[in-house]
Structure formats: structure tokens, C-alpha cells
């Protein structure tokens, strides 16, 4: 057994490799270190970092940098393995925390989504998605490689909804989603037509939360809520540039109740389809 004196043993329970690309990188660093019987202090000495810094990377509290990854390759004698993994972390997700959610999404029995301003990713057409990511590339938020990776991952998530045993998808769209023009009138018109088509699918329920809900709308931010095979819940929410996977049972109980309130206050499926048609006709 390696001498782990001085390490924060509790960090082992804090580490969830599925929580984010950063957390997975940290778990891999720790696994490689422990395979060699090194303490965090010993690895830090080999890499030129403090034990505290090593610990922070291992539990995902501090991100890897290219310098850190290069130093890890030198310490472990691993060629460019850690530099490549660092690159994977950067490309893995546009939002910190999203990959942890996506890993669970693939195993869910039911997916409930509330979105504001844009059509939920699982319901987007390819050209609608392309318009969104192209705009981010133009703003310099992401590069083209990251945009292509995001589109490929979204396509994989969408395809999982057509597989045998796919989860039920229940999406509530704030009315702003269907009035915000993305990609031009033609692209938006085809997106609205796709929503209408999907609303008739047996495994999909789509409703619109109208502007008239006002202050009664229970969510102020986009929310994703998964029901897993054991009936447990996992949530995900995001703000500008930051995603958060919610696992706290008390918080999830509140989210669950609020989603039910959202469903009750939203338009019926039939009324929502009528709204899609009306919005499409307005586009000409």
C-alpha cells in the first residue's frame, strides 16, 4: 500500500468521473498515480506542482492546463497521452457539467425538458442547430472543431430517442422558442414543421408555456429532468457558459413538483400544435 499520509482521503468520495470531462480527467490522473504507488506529494514533485494542486485536479476542482498535461506526460513517461486527454476535455462539451448529464440521459426512462429562447436540442433540425453553432463560431465563443463535435454529439442523442426502448420525451417550450427567428425564415419554418411532426410521435409530448403564464411559470432557467430505471431523478440546468448537474434529493423533489405545475399551466398538445402552425404561417 502506498503511503497516503497527508492526502485528503475524503476526496475519493467527492470524485465522480461522470460529473464532467474535468472530473474524468482527474480520476484518470489519480488512477495512474496510485498504480505507481505515488502520493500526491511525490507526483507533485515530479511534475513541478504542489500536492494541493494535484489534489484539486484529481477531484475536478481545478482544470487541467496544457502545461499540467505536458508535465504529467513527462512524469508518467506516457508520450502525449495526457496532452491528448486534455484536448478531449476541452472538446468534450460546450458547457461544464453537460457530459455528466448526457451520460445519464442515454439511460433514462423519461426525459423532461423546459427550454427558453431556443428549441430544445433533442427537437432541433440539423440546419437549426447549425445556425446556432455557426453564430457561436462567428462570435468566437467556440471554434469550428468544437462546433462540429457538438453537432455530432447532439445527433447521437437524437438518434437514441428512435431506438427500441427509447425514453419518453416530454418537452415544454417557452413561447419565446417559437418566435425567436433562428437561421432565417425558411430554416425556422422547417423547424416549426418538424416540431409539429414530432408532436404526433407516440414517444414525444410537446407543449408550449405561453407568455400569459407570466409569473406563474415555475422555472426561470432551462431545466432538464431525468427519471432513471430505478425511478431516481437527476436534474440539469444551465446559465450562460455554465452547466450544473443536480443530484440533491430535496432540490429534485422541488423540480419534479414544479415541472408538474408547468405541464398543467402550459397549452395542451393540440393547442401547442396549432401555435406551431400559426407561427409557421406568419413566416410565409
Secondary structure, DSSP 8 states (H G I E B T S, - for coil): ----TTS-TTHHHH--TTS-HHHHHHHHHHHHHHHTT--HHHHHHHHT--HHHHHHHHTTSS---HHHHHHHHHHHT-TTHHHHHHHHHHHH-SSBTHHHHHHHHTT-SEEEEEESSS--GGG--HHHHHHHHHHHHHHTSS-HHHHHHHHHHHHHHHHHTTSTT--EEEEEEETHHHHS--S-HHHHHHHHHHHHHHHTSTTEEEEEE-GGGGGG-S-SS-EEEEE-TTS-EEEEEEETTEEEEE--HHHHHHHHHHHHHHHHHS--HHHHHHHHHHHHHHH-
